[in-house]
Amino acid sequence: MTPPTHWYQTIAVIPQTTTSVAYRRLARIFRDRTRRCGPFDHELQKQGHETRVTVNIFEHFALLPNSWVSRIADAAGIDGIKDVTAVQWSYEFETIRDERWPKMIRDVTIHYRTPDSDGIIVIETKVRPGALDLSKDITGYTGHQVFDAVKGPKQLVYVLDDASFGLYADDLCADGSHVLRWSDIIGIQLQMFAELGLAKRLLSDFIETYRSVLARLPVSGLVTTNITVTADNTAPASVIKAIEDYISWTRVLVNPQTDAASLASIGPEYLSNEISFADRMALHISDARVNYTEAIWRLA
């Protein structure tokens, strides 16, 4: 398979505009020239890299109702997150050193809102055994002063490969964190897609396409049973359109013969102007600067 040359060759859910929050949270990754995999390539170019896996799987939540936050909380054993009215998230949010905690980077930062309060969930992801440092003071993930403006609860959830889950889950929970497996996240997504009210044929096409994405990622424990279809052909037109776009894009995305130009031609118009990883890596820093500390995750 030819390695990807552009960021959109690695993402299954494509933002429709460059002004959207979805585009900004992805740009935080693909515009970051420090996220190197080897001397020249970007982390998004490596098939099994943790960054690519995290972004690809979590971007599926852009197609789902806000209640996905409650589903994650319930699965992780976090009580009290119900009736989520708004949610926003970002990747690789970085905080500078303050008087309490050193500089830290968070794989996923989620800001959610309920009728009663706001809250923060920080997610740390791992895709290979032995990648955790249990000596690290994990309280700093949610303890930085930048989160003080959010008065509600702040939780840390680890999403691990199955081997790491078996090794570390008990110790992490004992320290006050919460732990899930990638298969738990995948199961939540599949069940929620089954509940959207898609026509059975469209739902079947979606699940087949979704699994073709996961087959390219190093995650195990894929949920294939106990998916309950609660409605049929009742989804809003906007949801149907989003799913149809996802299927059309992803079927071309997973075709090893598809080049970047072919993908750009079927995606949003702005893709034709996106530059390659190599070109971006070669830009002067003033032309490619990433604001590592921009709180893209923050709700208005």
C-alpha positions, 0 to 999 in steps of 0.5 A: 500500500502506498503511504499517504501523502496528505492528511485527508488520506488518513481520516474517515470523517472529513470536515465540510469546511475549513472554518468548522471546529472539526477542521481546527481540531484535525489541523492541530495534528496535521499542521504540527511539524513536530509530530514526526514519525522517523526523520521525515514522515508525519505521525498520520502517515504511519498506519498503526501510530497512536495519533492516527488511531486516536484521531481516526476512531474518535472522529466517528463521534462527529457523526453521532449525538452528544449522548456519546459522552454519557455512553463513555462515562457509563462504560468507564464507571463515571456517574452523573453525566446525563442529558448532555446538551453540547460537547466539543473536543480536541486532540493533543491539547498542550498546557504550559508549565504553571505553579502546580503542574509541568507542561502536559499533552492530552490525547483527547480533551472533551468539554461537555455540558449538561443542564446542571453543569459543565465538565471535562474528560481527558482521555489518554490513549495507548495502542501497544503494550508497555507504553504506560509510565505508571510513575507519572503524576497523572493528576496533572492531566486535569489539574492545570489552572487552564481547567479552573474556569470549568467548575464541574467534574474533571475525569481522566480516562485511559483507552488501552489495547487489550494487553495493556488493559490486563496489565494496568487497569487495576492500578490505574483505577486504584489511583482514581482514573478510569479505564476502557479498551478500544473495543469498548469505544468501538462497541459504543459507536456501533450501538449508537449508529444502530440507534440512529434510525437508518434504513437497514440497507444503509446501516449494513453498508455503514457497518461494513464500511466502518469495519473496513477502516478498523481493519487498517488499525491495530485495535483488537476486540472488535464488537461484532454481536449484540448490536441492537437495531432500535429503529428503521428508516426514521433518521433525519435527512441530515444524518442520512446525508452525513452517513452517505457521505461517509460511506462514499468517502471511506470506500475510496479512502480504503482502496489502496489504489486511490491517490491523493488527487482522486480523494480530493476530487470527491471531497469538499472543495477546499481539499484540492488546495491542501498541501502535502506532508512533505511540503508542510514539513518544509515550510518556514515555521512562521508559515506552519505554526501550530498553537499547541495551547489553543483550547479548541475543546472549549465550548462557548 
